[in-house]
Amino acid sequence: MMKIILVIIYLILTISGLILMKKGGNSGTLAIENGNASFVINLISFAGLFCYLFSFLLFTKIVIMFDLSYIMPICTGIVQVISLIASKIVFKENISIYGIIGASLVIAGIIVMNLKR
């Protein structure tokens, strides 16, 4: 059960990170002047960066806990489908028929991968 909870937290952090970084609209500015380095980013983008970084660190733990050939396609597929839905809800982006077909194929693939489990 703990494995599944970690995957859910990973998914939430990944999607949150992507949404916040896009919402913040700032990938950050790196400057080096007089031997000093500075990195400037707005608060929303920073929150997204933090979520995404933490999700990556969590995913390294998840990869160890599951078979890579099992967890990678499932997590990637779920992130793709949720990103598509979130882009429509949060950013009012258009979803084409091809996007819907693609998401449906991803969902079907996840179901097929789990038939024997």
GIZI-V313132 format. One line per field, one symbol per residue. burial: I if it has 16 or more other ideal C-beta (glycine too) atoms within 10 Angstrom, else O. A space follows every 10 residues. Layout:
burial: ???
This chain:
burial: OOOOOIIOOI IOIIIIIIII IIOIOIOOOO OOOOOOOOOO IOOIIIIIIO IIOIIOOIIO OIOOOOOOOO IOOIIOIIIO IIIIOIIOOO OOOOOOOOIO OOIOOIOOOI OOOOOOO
